[in-house]
């Protein structure tokens, strides 16, 4: 809606003089760059640019105030929402893949794993960090019971019976 209002109110070179449209386009470019340069930072700068764009629809602000609002809005959204959004994205994108492919499957301990002592697990030809409340010796088979991010939670097959 905002973009339509901006585009139809201006034509030709007048668009270059419309700060709200320029901030909107800058935000859109930053948003697209987030897909090229992942890290979940550029998205929040896009939000800051869009915030300035929306404000400029209602209030005429000098460029130095626009820049301050852009920086404060971007940094504030990073501080307030980045950790939460990253957690939401990580859980939705990766946990179901790990659960479907890993949970309940058998792996082999590459190192000793015990309470308070993380180790390595070999599963499907790849080495994974792992932790367990059980004592698992090197070379012992184990069952994958969960994950914390990319660290597997395992238990001994001796306790599975």
Phi and psi in radians as a Rosetta constraint file:
Dihedral C 1 N 2 CA 2 C 2 CIRCULARHARMONIC -1.112 0.35
Dihedral N 2 CA 2 C 2 N 3 CIRCULARHARMONIC -0.781 0.35
Dihedral C 2 N 3 CA 3 C 3 CIRCULARHARMONIC -1.079 0.35
Dihedral N 3 CA 3 C 3 N 4 CIRCULARHARMONIC -0.722 0.35
Dihedral C 3 N 4 CA 4 C 4 CIRCULARHARMONIC -1.100 0.35
Dihedral N 4 CA 4 C 4 N 5 CIRCULARHARMONIC -0.772 0.35
Dihedral C 4 N 5 CA 5 C 5 CIRCULARHARMONIC -1.072 0.35
Dihedral N 5 CA 5 C 5 N 6 CIRCULARHARMONIC -0.751 0.35
Dihedral C 5 N 6 CA 6 C 6 CIRCULARHARMONIC -1.138 0.35
Dihedral N 6 CA 6 C 6 N 7 CIRCULARHARMONIC -0.751 0.35
Dihedral C 6 N 7 CA 7 C 7 CIRCULARHARMONIC -1.226 0.35
Dihedral N 7 CA 7 C 7 N 8 CIRCULARHARMONIC -0.653 0.35
Dihedral C 7 N 8 CA 8 C 8 CIRCULARHARMONIC -1.487 0.35
Dihedral N 8 CA 8 C 8 N 9 CIRCULARHARMONIC -0.254 0.35
Dihedral C 8 N 9 CA 9 C 9 CIRCULARHARMONIC -1.479 0.35
Dihedral N 9 CA 9 C 9 N 10 CIRCULARHARMONIC -0.264 0.35
Dihedral C 9 N 10 CA 10 C 10 CIRCULARHARMONIC -2.343 0.35
Dihedral N 10 CA 10 C 10 N 11 CIRCULARHARMONIC 2.654 0.35
Dihedral C 10 N 11 CA 11 C 11 CIRCULARHARMONIC -2.476 0.35
Dihedral N 11 CA 11 C 11 N 12 CIRCULARHARMONIC 2.732 0.35
Dihedral C 11 N 12 CA 12 C 12 CIRCULARHARMONIC 1.014 0.35
Dihedral N 12 CA 12 C 12 N 13 CIRCULARHARMONIC -2.316 0.35
Dihedral C 12 N 13 CA 13 C 13 CIRCULARHARMONIC -1.233 0.35
Dihedral N 13 CA 13 C 13 N 14 CIRCULARHARMONIC -0.325 0.35
Dihedral C 13 N 14 CA 14 C 14 CIRCULARHARMONIC -1.071 0.35
Dihedral N 14 CA 14 C 14 N 15 CIRCULARHARMONIC -0.496 0.35
Dihedral C 14 N 15 CA 15 C 15 CIRCULARHARMONIC -1.055 0.35
Dihedral N 15 CA 15 C 15 N 16 CIRCULARHARMONIC -0.670 0.35
Dihedral C 15 N 16 CA 16 C 16 CIRCULARHARMONIC -1.149 0.35
Dihedral N 16 CA 16 C 16 N 17 CIRCULARHARMONIC -0.378 0.35
Dihedral C 16 N 17 CA 17 C 17 CIRCULARHARMONIC -1.656 0.35
Dihedral N 17 CA 17 C 17 N 18 CIRCULARHARMONIC -0.031 0.35
Dihedral C 17 N 18 CA 18 C 18 CIRCULARHARMONIC -1.606 0.35
Dihedral N 18 CA 18 C 18 N 19 CIRCULARHARMONIC 1.788 0.35
Dihedral C 18 N 19 CA 19 C 19 CIRCULARHARMONIC -1.108 0.35
Dihedral N 19 CA 19 C 19 N 20 CIRCULARHARMONIC -0.621 0.35
Dihedral C 19 N 20 CA 20 C 20 CIRCULARHARMONIC -1.091 0.35
Dihedral N 20 CA 20 C 20 N 21 CIRCULARHARMONIC -0.744 0.35
Dihedral C 20 N 21 CA 21 C 21 CIRCULARHARMONIC -1.177 0.35
Dihedral N 21 CA 21 C 21 N 22 CIRCULARHARMONIC -0.690 0.35
Dihedral C 21 N 22 CA 22 C 22 CIRCULARHARMONIC -1.111 0.35
Dihedral N 22 CA 22 C 22 N 23 CIRCULARHARMONIC -0.726 0.35
Dihedral C 22 N 23 CA 23 C 23 CIRCULARHARMONIC -1.142 0.35
Dihedral N 23 CA 23 C 23 N 24 CIRCULARHARMONIC -0.681 0.35
Dihedral C 23 N 24 CA 24 C 24 CIRCULARHARMONIC -1.086 0.35
Dihedral N 24 CA 24 C 24 N 25 CIRCULARHARMONIC -0.798 0.35
Dihedral C 24 N 25 CA 25 C 25 CIRCULARHARMONIC -1.128 0.35
Dihedral N 25 CA 25 C 25 N 26 CIRCULARHARMONIC -0.732 0.35
Dihedral C 25 N 26 CA 26 C 26 CIRCULARHARMONIC -1.046 0.35
Dihedral N 26 CA 26 C 26 N 27 CIRCULARHARMONIC -0.741 0.35
Dihedral C 26 N 27 CA 27 C 27 CIRCULARHARMONIC -1.097 0.35
Dihedral N 27 CA 27 C 27 N 28 CIRCULARHARMONIC -0.708 0.35
Dihedral C 27 N 28 CA 28 C 28 CIRCULARHARMONIC -1.138 0.35
Dihedral N 28 CA 28 C 28 N 29 CIRCULARHARMONIC -0.715 0.35
Dihedral C 28 N 29 CA 29 C 29 CIRCULARHARMONIC -1.112 0.35
Dihedral N 29 CA 29 C 29 N 30 CIRCULARHARMONIC -0.763 0.35
Dihedral C 29 N 30 CA 30 C 30 CIRCULARHARMONIC -1.083 0.35
Dihedral N 30 CA 30 C 30 N 31 CIRCULARHARMONIC -0.697 0.35
Dihedral C 30 N 31 CA 31 C 31 CIRCULARHARMONIC -1.060 0.35
Dihedral N 31 CA 31 C 31 N 32 CIRCULARHARMONIC -0.796 0.35
Dihedral C 31 N 32 CA 32 C 32 CIRCULARHARMONIC -1.151 0.35
Dihedral N 32 CA 32 C 32 N 33 CIRCULARHARMONIC -0.640 0.35
Dihedral C 32 N 33 CA 33 C 33 CIRCULARHARMONIC -1.129 0.35
Dihedral N 33 CA 33 C 33 N 34 CIRCULARHARMONIC -0.440 0.35
Dihedral C 33 N 34 CA 34 C 34 CIRCULARHARMONIC -1.044 0.35
Dihedral N 34 CA 34 C 34 N 35 CIRCULARHARMONIC -0.550 0.35
Dihedral C 34 N 35 CA 35 C 35 CIRCULARHARMONIC -1.307 0.35
Dihedral N 35 CA 35 C 35 N 36 CIRCULARHARMONIC -0.498 0.35
Dihedral C 35 N 36 CA 36 C 36 CIRCULARHARMONIC -1.464 0.35
Dihedral N 36 CA 36 C 36 N 37 CIRCULARHARMONIC -0.716 0.35
Dihedral C 36 N 37 CA 37 C 37 CIRCULARHARMONIC -2.062 0.35
Dihedral N 37 CA 37 C 37 N 38 CIRCULARHARMONIC 1.409 0.35
Dihedral C 37 N 38 CA 38 C 38 CIRCULARHARMONIC -1.156 0.35
Dihedral N 38 CA 38 C 38 N 39 CIRCULARHARMONIC 2.720 0.35
Dihedral C 38 N 39 CA 39 C 39 CIRCULARHARMONIC 2.731 0.35
Dihedral N 39 CA 39 C 39 N 40 CIRCULARHARMONIC -0.119 0.35
Dihedral C 39 N 40 CA 40 C 40 CIRCULARHARMONIC 0.977 0.35
Dihedral N 40 CA 40 C 40 N 41 CIRCULARHARMONIC 0.809 0.35
Dihedral C 40 N 41 CA 41 C 41 CIRCULARHARMONIC -2.064 0.35
Dihedral N 41 CA 41 C 41 N 42 CIRCULARHARMONIC -0.846 0.35
Dihedral C 41 N 42 CA 42 C 42 CIRCULARHARMONIC -1.058 0.35
Dihedral N 42 CA 42 C 42 N 43 CIRCULARHARMONIC -0.545 0.35
Dihedral C 42 N 43 CA 43 C 43 CIRCULARHARMONIC -0.990 0.35
Dihedral N 43 CA 43 C 43 N 44 CIRCULARHARMONIC -0.737 0.35
Dihedral C 43 N 44 CA 44 C 44 CIRCULARHARMONIC -1.260 0.35
Dihedral N 44 CA 44 C 44 N 45 CIRCULARHARMONIC -0.512 0.35
Dihedral C 44 N 45 CA 45 C 45 CIRCULARHARMONIC -1.219 0.35
Dihedral N 45 CA 45 C 45 N 46 CIRCULARHARMONIC -0.572 0.35
Dihedral C 45 N 46 CA 46 C 46 CIRCULARHARMONIC -1.100 0.35
Dihedral N 46 CA 46 C 46 N 47 CIRCULARHARMONIC -0.748 0.35
Dihedral C 46 N 47 CA 47 C 47 CIRCULARHARMONIC -1.067 0.35
Dihedral N 47 CA 47 C 47 N 48 CIRCULARHARMONIC -0.724 0.35
Dihedral C 47 N 48 CA 48 C 48 CIRCULARHARMONIC -1.069 0.35
Dihedral N 48 CA 48 C 48 N 49 CIRCULARHARMONIC -0.742 0.35
Dihedral C 48 N 49 CA 49 C 49 CIRCULARHARMONIC -1.129 0.35
Dihedral N 49 CA 49 C 49 N 50 CIRCULARHARMONIC -0.723 0.35
Dihedral C 49 N 50 CA 50 C 50 CIRCULARHARMONIC -1.163 0.35
Dihedral N 50 CA 50 C 50 N 51 CIRCULARHARMONIC -0.610 0.35
Dihedral C 50 N 51 CA 51 C 51 CIRCULARHARMONIC -1.057 0.35
Dihedral N 51 CA 51 C 51 N 52 CIRCULARHARMONIC -0.808 0.35
Dihedral C 51 N 52 CA 52 C 52 CIRCULARHARMONIC -1.095 0.35
Dihedral N 52 CA 52 C 52 N 53 CIRCULARHARMONIC -0.734 0.35
Dihedral C 52 N 53 CA 53 C 53 CIRCULARHARMONIC -1.025 0.35
Dihedral N 53 CA 53 C 53 N 54 CIRCULARHARMONIC -0.789 0.35
Dihedral C 53 N 54 CA 54 C 54 CIRCULARHARMONIC -1.142 0.35
Dihedral N 54 CA 54 C 54 N 55 CIRCULARHARMONIC -0.752 0.35
Dihedral C 54 N 55 CA 55 C 55 CIRCULARHARMONIC -1.069 0.35
Dihedral N 55 CA 55 C 55 N 56 CIRCULARHARMONIC -0.667 0.35
Dihedral C 55 N 56 CA 56 C 56 CIRCULARHARMONIC -1.203 0.35
Dihedral N 56 CA 56 C 56 N 57 CIRCULARHARMONIC -0.304 0.35
Dihedral C 56 N 57 CA 57 C 57 CIRCULARHARMONIC -1.210 0.35
Dihedral N 57 CA 57 C 57 N 58 CIRCULARHARMONIC -0.441 0.35
Dihedral C 57 N 58 CA 58 C 58 CIRCULARHARMONIC -1.930 0.35
Dihedral N 58 CA 58 C 58 N 59 CIRCULARHARMONIC -0.487 0.35
Dihedral C 58 N 59 CA 59 C 59 CIRCULARHARMONIC -2.356 0.35
Dihedral N 59 CA 59 C 59 N 60 CIRCULARHARMONIC 2.398 0.35
Dihedral C 59 N 60 CA 60 C 60 CIRCULARHARMONIC -1.516 0.35
Dihedral N 60 CA 60 C 60 N 61 CIRCULARHARMONIC 2.032 0.35
Dihedral C 60 N 61 CA 61 C 61 CIRCULARHARMONIC -2.056 0.35
Dihedral N 61 CA 61 C 61 N 62 CIRCULARHARMONIC 2.505 0.35
Dihedral C 61 N 62 CA 62 C 62 CIRCULARHARMONIC -1.190 0.35
Dihedral N 62 CA 62 C 62 N 63 CIRCULARHARMONIC 2.766 0.35
Dihedral C 62 N 63 CA 63 C 63 CIRCULARHARMONIC -1.043 0.35
Dihedral N 63 CA 63 C 63 N 64 CIRCULARHARMONIC -0.655 0.35
Dihedral C 63 N 64 CA 64 C 64 CIRCULARHARMONIC -1.146 0.35
Dihedral N 64 CA 64 C 64 N 65 CIRCULARHARMONIC -0.629 0.35
Dihedral C 64 N 65 CA 65 C 65 CIRCULARHARMONIC -1.211 0.35
Dihedral N 65 CA 65 C 65 N 66 CIRCULARHARMONIC -0.675 0.35
Dihedral C 65 N 66 CA 66 C 66 CIRCULARHARMONIC -1.029 0.35
Dihedral N 66 CA 66 C 66 N 67 CIRCULARHARMONIC -0.796 0.35
Dihedral C 66 N 67 CA 67 C 67 CIRCULARHARMONIC -1.133 0.35
Dihedral N 67 CA 67 C 67 N 68 CIRCULARHARMONIC -0.705 0.35
Dihedral C 67 N 68 CA 68 C 68 CIRCULARHARMONIC -1.118 0.35
Dihedral N 68 CA 68 C 68 N 69 CIRCULARHARMONIC -0.784 0.35
Dihedral C 68 N 69 CA 69 C 69 CIRCULARHARMONIC -1.087 0.35
Dihedral N 69 CA 69 C 69 N 70 CIRCULARHARMONIC -0.734 0.35
Dihedral C 69 N 70 CA 70 C 70 CIRCULARHARMONIC -1.018 0.35
Dihedral N 70 CA 70 C 70 N 71 CIRCULARHARMONIC -0.866 0.35
Dihedral C 70 N 71 CA 71 C 71 CIRCULARHARMONIC -1.174 0.35
Dihedral N 71 CA 71 C 71 N 72 CIRCULARHARMONIC -0.791 0.35
Dihedral C 71 N 72 CA 72 C 72 CIRCULARHARMONIC -1.128 0.35
Dihedral N 72 CA 72 C 72 N 73 CIRCULARHARMONIC -0.777 0.35
Dihedral C 72 N 73 CA 73 C 73 CIRCULARHARMONIC -1.087 0.35
Dihedral N 73 CA 73 C 73 N 74 CIRCULARHARMONIC -0.736 0.35
Dihedral C 73 N 74 CA 74 C 74 CIRCULARHARMONIC -1.151 0.35
Dihedral N 74 CA 74 C 74 N 75 CIRCULARHARMONIC -0.871 0.35
Dihedral C 74 N 75 CA 75 C 75 CIRCULARHARMONIC -1.144 0.35
Dihedral N 75 CA 75 C 75 N 76 CIRCULARHARMONIC -0.710 0.35
Dihedral C 75 N 76 CA 76 C 76 CIRCULARHARMONIC -1.082 0.35
Dihedral N 76 CA 76 C 76 N 77 CIRCULARHARMONIC -0.762 0.35
Dihedral C 76 N 77 CA 77 C 77 CIRCULARHARMONIC -1.199 0.35
Dihedral N 77 CA 77 C 77 N 78 CIRCULARHARMONIC -0.589 0.35
Dihedral C 77 N 78 CA 78 C 78 CIRCULARHARMONIC -1.090 0.35
Dihedral N 78 CA 78 C 78 N 79 CIRCULARHARMONIC -0.865 0.35
Dihedral C 78 N 79 CA 79 C 79 CIRCULARHARMONIC -1.116 0.35
Dihedral N 79 CA 79 C 79 N 80 CIRCULARHARMONIC -0.728 0.35
Dihedral C 79 N 80 CA 80 C 80 CIRCULARHARMONIC -1.397 0.35
Dihedral N 80 CA 80 C 80 N 81 CIRCULARHARMONIC -0.615 0.35
Dihedral C 80 N 81 CA 81 C 81 CIRCULARHARMONIC -2.104 0.35
Dihedral N 81 CA 81 C 81 N 82 CIRCULARHARMONIC -0.258 0.35
Dihedral C 81 N 82 CA 82 C 82 CIRCULARHARMONIC -1.069 0.35
Dihedral N 82 CA 82 C 82 N 83 CIRCULARHARMONIC -0.869 0.35
Dihedral C 82 N 83 CA 83 C 83 CIRCULARHARMONIC -1.060 0.35
Dihedral N 83 CA 83 C 83 N 84 CIRCULARHARMONIC -0.797 0.35
Dihedral C 83 N 84 CA 84 C 84 CIRCULARHARMONIC -1.118 0.35
Dihedral N 84 CA 84 C 84 N 85 CIRCULARHARMONIC -0.813 0.35
Dihedral C 84 N 85 CA 85 C 85 CIRCULARHARMONIC -1.149 0.35
Dihedral N 85 CA 85 C 85 N 86 CIRCULARHARMONIC -0.676 0.35
Dihedral C 85 N 86 CA 86 C 86 CIRCULARHARMONIC -1.093 0.35
Dihedral N 86 CA 86 C 86 N 87 CIRCULARHARMONIC -0.722 0.35
Dihedral C 86 N 87 CA 87 C 87 CIRCULARHARMONIC -1.122 0.35
Dihedral N 87 CA 87 C 87 N 88 CIRCULARHARMONIC -0.752 0.35
Dihedral C 87 N 88 CA 88 C 88 CIRCULARHARMONIC -1.109 0.35
Dihedral N 88 CA 88 C 88 N 89 CIRCULARHARMONIC -0.805 0.35
Dihedral C 88 N 89 CA 89 C 89 CIRCULARHARMONIC -1.138 0.35
Dihedral N 89 CA 89 C 89 N 90 CIRCULARHARMONIC -0.774 0.35
Dihedral C 89 N 90 CA 90 C 90 CIRCULARHARMONIC -1.077 0.35
Dihedral N 90 CA 90 C 90 N 91 CIRCULARHARMONIC -0.805 0.35
Dihedral C 90 N 91 CA 91 C 91 CIRCULARHARMONIC -1.090 0.35
Dihedral N 91 CA 91 C 91 N 92 CIRCULARHARMONIC -0.824 0.35
Dihedral C 91 N 92 CA 92 C 92 CIRCULARHARMONIC -1.182 0.35
Dihedral N 92 CA 92 C 92 N 93 CIRCULARHARMONIC -0.648 0.35
Dihedral C 92 N 93 CA 93 C 93 CIRCULARHARMONIC -1.417 0.35
Dihedral N 93 CA 93 C 93 N 94 CIRCULARHARMONIC -0.637 0.35
Dihedral C 93 N 94 CA 94 C 94 CIRCULARHARMONIC -1.991 0.35
Dihedral N 94 CA 94 C 94 N 95 CIRCULARHARMONIC -0.546 0.35
Dihedral C 94 N 95 CA 95 C 95 CIRCULARHARMONIC -1.163 0.35
Dihedral N 95 CA 95 C 95 N 96 CIRCULARHARMONIC -0.678 0.35
Dihedral C 95 N 96 CA 96 C 96 CIRCULARHARMONIC -1.180 0.35
Dihedral N 96 CA 96 C 96 N 97 CIRCULARHARMONIC -0.602 0.35
Dihedral C 96 N 97 CA 97 C 97 CIRCULARHARMONIC -1.117 0.35
Dihedral N 97 CA 97 C 97 N 98 CIRCULARHARMONIC -0.794 0.35
Dihedral C 97 N 98 CA 98 C 98 CIRCULARHARMONIC -1.162 0.35
Dihedral N 98 CA 98 C 98 N 99 CIRCULARHARMONIC -0.773 0.35
Dihedral C 98 N 99 CA 99 C 99 CIRCULARHARMONIC -1.046 0.35
Dihedral N 99 CA 99 C 99 N 100 CIRCULARHARMONIC -0.820 0.35
Dihedral C 99 N 100 CA 100 C 100 CIRCULARHARMONIC -1.155 0.35
Dihedral N 100 CA 100 C 100 N 101 CIRCULARHARMONIC -0.686 0.35
Dihedral C 100 N 101 CA 101 C 101 CIRCULARHARMONIC -1.604 0.35
Dihedral N 101 CA 101 C 101 N 102 CIRCULARHARMONIC -0.391 0.35
Dihedral C 101 N 102 CA 102 C 102 CIRCULARHARMONIC -2.024 0.35
Dihedral N 102 CA 102 C 102 N 103 CIRCULARHARMONIC -0.793 0.35
Dihedral C 102 N 103 CA 103 C 103 CIRCULARHARMONIC -1.035 0.35
Dihedral N 103 CA 103 C 103 N 104 CIRCULARHARMONIC 2.259 0.35
Dihedral C 103 N 104 CA 104 C 104 CIRCULARHARMONIC 1.511 0.35
Dihedral N 104 CA 104 C 104 N 105 CIRCULARHARMONIC -0.068 0.35
Dihedral C 104 N 105 CA 105 C 105 CIRCULARHARMONIC -1.549 0.35
Dihedral N 105 CA 105 C 105 N 106 CIRCULARHARMONIC 2.814 0.35
Dihedral C 105 N 106 CA 106 C 106 CIRCULARHARMONIC -1.695 0.35
Dihedral N 106 CA 106 C 106 N 107 CIRCULARHARMONIC 2.346 0.35
Dihedral C 106 N 107 CA 107 C 107 CIRCULARHARMONIC -2.243 0.35
Dihedral N 107 CA 107 C 107 N 108 CIRCULARHARMONIC -3.069 0.35
Dihedral C 107 N 108 CA 108 C 108 CIRCULARHARMONIC -2.281 0.35
Dihedral N 108 CA 108 C 108 N 109 CIRCULARHARMONIC 2.376 0.35
Dihedral C 108 N 109 CA 109 C 109 CIRCULARHARMONIC -1.272 0.35
Dihedral N 109 CA 109 C 109 N 110 CIRCULARHARMONIC 2.202 0.35
Dihedral C 109 N 110 CA 110 C 110 CIRCULARHARMONIC -1.529 0.35
Dihedral N 110 CA 110 C 110 N 111 CIRCULARHARMONIC -0.431 0.35
Dihedral C 110 N 111 CA 111 C 111 CIRCULARHARMONIC -2.413 0.35
Dihedral N 111 CA 111 C 111 N 112 CIRCULARHARMONIC 3.006 0.35
Dihedral C 111 N 112 CA 112 C 112 CIRCULARHARMONIC -1.128 0.35
Dihedral N 112 CA 112 C 112 N 113 CIRCULARHARMONIC 2.402 0.35
Dihedral C 112 N 113 CA 113 C 113 CIRCULARHARMONIC -2.288 0.35
Dihedral N 113 CA 113 C 113 N 114 CIRCULARHARMONIC 2.318 0.35
Dihedral C 113 N 114 CA 114 C 114 CIRCULARHARMONIC -2.707 0.35
Dihedral N 114 CA 114 C 114 N 115 CIRCULARHARMONIC 3.085 0.35
Dihedral C 114 N 115 CA 115 C 115 CIRCULARHARMONIC -1.000 0.35
Dihedral N 115 CA 115 C 115 N 116 CIRCULARHARMONIC 2.155 0.35
Dihedral C 115 N 116 CA 116 C 116 CIRCULARHARMONIC 1.319 0.35
Dihedral N 116 CA 116 C 116 N 117 CIRCULARHARMONIC 0.120 0.35
Dihedral C 116 N 117 CA 117 C 117 CIRCULARHARMONIC -2.361 0.35
Dihedral N 117 CA 117 C 117 N 118 CIRCULARHARMONIC 1.667 0.35
Dihedral C 117 N 118 CA 118 C 118 CIRCULARHARMONIC -1.206 0.35
Dihedral N 118 CA 118 C 118 N 119 CIRCULARHARMONIC 2.727 0.35
Dihedral C 118 N 119 CA 119 C 119 CIRCULARHARMONIC -2.540 0.35
Dihedral N 119 CA 119 C 119 N 120 CIRCULARHARMONIC -2.810 0.35
Dihedral C 119 N 120 CA 120 C 120 CIRCULARHARMONIC -2.074 0.35
Dihedral N 120 CA 120 C 120 N 121 CIRCULARHARMONIC 2.519 0.35
Dihedral C 120 N 121 CA 121 C 121 CIRCULARHARMONIC -2.202 0.35
Dihedral N 121 CA 121 C 121 N 122 CIRCULARHARMONIC 2.445 0.35
Dihedral C 121 N 122 CA 122 C 122 CIRCULARHARMONIC -1.753 0.35
Dihedral N 122 CA 122 C 122 N 123 CIRCULARHARMONIC 2.171 0.35
Dihedral C 122 N 123 CA 123 C 123 CIRCULARHARMONIC -2.516 0.35
Dihedral N 123 CA 123 C 123 N 124 CIRCULARHARMONIC 2.199 0.35
Dihedral C 123 N 124 CA 124 C 124 CIRCULARHARMONIC 0.930 0.35
Dihedral N 124 CA 124 C 124 N 125 CIRCULARHARMONIC 0.689 0.35
Dihedral C 124 N 125 CA 125 C 125 CIRCULARHARMONIC 1.366 0.35
Dihedral N 125 CA 125 C 125 N 126 CIRCULARHARMONIC 0.121 0.35
Dihedral C 125 N 126 CA 126 C 126 CIRCULARHARMONIC -2.144 0.35
Dihedral N 126 CA 126 C 126 N 127 CIRCULARHARMONIC 2.535 0.35
Dihedral C 126 N 127 CA 127 C 127 CIRCULARHARMONIC -1.593 0.35
Dihedral N 127 CA 127 C 127 N 128 CIRCULARHARMONIC 2.295 0.35
Dihedral C 127 N 128 CA 128 C 128 CIRCULARHARMONIC -2.196 0.35
Dihedral N 128 CA 128 C 128 N 129 CIRCULARHARMONIC 2.557 0.35
Dihedral C 128 N 129 CA 129 C 129 CIRCULARHARMONIC -1.255 0.35
Dihedral N 129 CA 129 C 129 N 130 CIRCULARHARMONIC 2.525 0.35
Dihedral C 129 N 130 CA 130 C 130 CIRCULARHARMONIC -2.597 0.35
Dihedral N 130 CA 130 C 130 N 131 CIRCULARHARMONIC 2.709 0.35
Dihedral C 130 N 131 CA 131 C 131 CIRCULARHARMONIC -2.370 0.35
Dihedral N 131 CA 131 C 131 N 132 CIRCULARHARMONIC 2.763 0.35
Dihedral C 131 N 132 CA 132 C 132 CIRCULARHARMONIC -2.727 0.35
Dihedral N 132 CA 132 C 132 N 133 CIRCULARHARMONIC 2.662 0.35
Dihedral C 132 N 133 CA 133 C 133 CIRCULARHARMONIC -1.532 0.35
Dihedral N 133 CA 133 C 133 N 134 CIRCULARHARMONIC -0.234 0.35
Dihedral C 133 N 134 CA 134 C 134 CIRCULARHARMONIC -1.557 0.35
Dihedral N 134 CA 134 C 134 N 135 CIRCULARHARMONIC 2.825 0.35
Dihedral C 134 N 135 CA 135 C 135 CIRCULARHARMONIC -1.628 0.35
Dihedral N 135 CA 135 C 135 N 136 CIRCULARHARMONIC 2.082 0.35
Dihedral C 135 N 136 CA 136 C 136 CIRCULARHARMONIC -2.176 0.35
Dihedral N 136 CA 136 C 136 N 137 CIRCULARHARMONIC 2.130 0.35
Dihedral C 136 N 137 CA 137 C 137 CIRCULARHARMONIC -1.465 0.35
Dihedral N 137 CA 137 C 137 N 138 CIRCULARHARMONIC 2.755 0.35
Dihedral C 137 N 138 CA 138 C 138 CIRCULARHARMONIC -1.002 0.35
Dihedral N 138 CA 138 C 138 N 139 CIRCULARHARMONIC 2.332 0.35
Dihedral C 138 N 139 CA 139 C 139 CIRCULARHARMONIC 1.550 0.35
Dihedral N 139 CA 139 C 139 N 140 CIRCULARHARMONIC -0.173 0.35
Dihedral C 139 N 140 CA 140 C 140 CIRCULARHARMONIC -1.367 0.35
Dihedral N 140 CA 140 C 140 N 141 CIRCULARHARMONIC 2.499 0.35
Dihedral C 140 N 141 CA 141 C 141 CIRCULARHARMONIC -1.292 0.35
Dihedral N 141 CA 141 C 141 N 142 CIRCULARHARMONIC 2.638 0.35
Dihedral C 141 N 142 CA 142 C 142 CIRCULARHARMONIC -2.557 0.35
Dihedral N 142 CA 142 C 142 N 143 CIRCULARHARMONIC 2.872 0.35
Dihedral C 142 N 143 CA 143 C 143 CIRCULARHARMONIC -1.966 0.35
Dihedral N 143 CA 143 C 143 N 144 CIRCULARHARMONIC 2.325 0.35
Dihedral C 143 N 144 CA 144 C 144 CIRCULARHARMONIC -1.453 0.35
Dihedral N 144 CA 144 C 144 N 145 CIRCULARHARMONIC 2.121 0.35
Dihedral C 144 N 145 CA 145 C 145 CIRCULARHARMONIC -1.926 0.35
Dihedral N 145 CA 145 C 145 N 146 CIRCULARHARMONIC -0.237 0.35
Dihedral C 145 N 146 CA 146 C 146 CIRCULARHARMONIC -3.130 0.35
Dihedral N 146 CA 146 C 146 N 147 CIRCULARHARMONIC -2.945 0.35
Dihedral C 146 N 147 CA 147 C 147 CIRCULARHARMONIC -2.675 0.35
Dihedral N 147 CA 147 C 147 N 148 CIRCULARHARMONIC 2.684 0.35
Dihedral C 147 N 148 CA 148 C 148 CIRCULARHARMONIC -2.185 0.35
Dihedral N 148 CA 148 C 148 N 149 CIRCULARHARMONIC 1.742 0.35
Dihedral C 148 N 149 CA 149 C 149 CIRCULARHARMONIC 1.089 0.35
Dihedral N 149 CA 149 C 149 N 150 CIRCULARHARMONIC -2.006 0.35
Dihedral C 149 N 150 CA 150 C 150 CIRCULARHARMONIC -1.868 0.35
Dihedral N 150 CA 150 C 150 N 151 CIRCULARHARMONIC 0.181 0.35
Dihedral C 150 N 151 CA 151 C 151 CIRCULARHARMONIC -1.658 0.35
Dihedral N 151 CA 151 C 151 N 152 CIRCULARHARMONIC 2.253 0.35
Dihedral C 151 N 152 CA 152 C 152 CIRCULARHARMONIC -1.468 0.35
Dihedral N 152 CA 152 C 152 N 153 CIRCULARHARMONIC 2.524 0.35
Dihedral C 152 N 153 CA 153 C 153 CIRCULARHARMONIC -1.819 0.35
Dihedral N 153 CA 153 C 153 N 154 CIRCULARHARMONIC 2.204 0.35
Dihedral C 153 N 154 CA 154 C 154 CIRCULARHARMONIC -2.261 0.35
Dihedral N 154 CA 154 C 154 N 155 CIRCULARHARMONIC 2.883 0.35
Dihedral C 154 N 155 CA 155 C 155 CIRCULARHARMONIC -2.459 0.35
Dihedral N 155 CA 155 C 155 N 156 CIRCULARHARMONIC 2.756 0.35
Dihedral C 155 N 156 CA 156 C 156 CIRCULARHARMONIC -1.226 0.35
Dihedral N 156 CA 156 C 156 N 157 CIRCULARHARMONIC 2.535 0.35
Dihedral C 156 N 157 CA 157 C 157 CIRCULARHARMONIC -1.259 0.35
Dihedral N 157 CA 157 C 157 N 158 CIRCULARHARMONIC -0.314 0.35
Dihedral C 157 N 158 CA 158 C 158 CIRCULARHARMONIC -1.163 0.35
Dihedral N 158 CA 158 C 158 N 159 CIRCULARHARMONIC -0.540 0.35
Dihedral C 158 N 159 CA 159 C 159 CIRCULARHARMONIC -1.535 0.35
Dihedral N 159 CA 159 C 159 N 160 CIRCULARHARMONIC -0.098 0.35
Dihedral C 159 N 160 CA 160 C 160 CIRCULARHARMONIC -1.397 0.35
Dihedral N 160 CA 160 C 160 N 161 CIRCULARHARMONIC -0.238 0.35
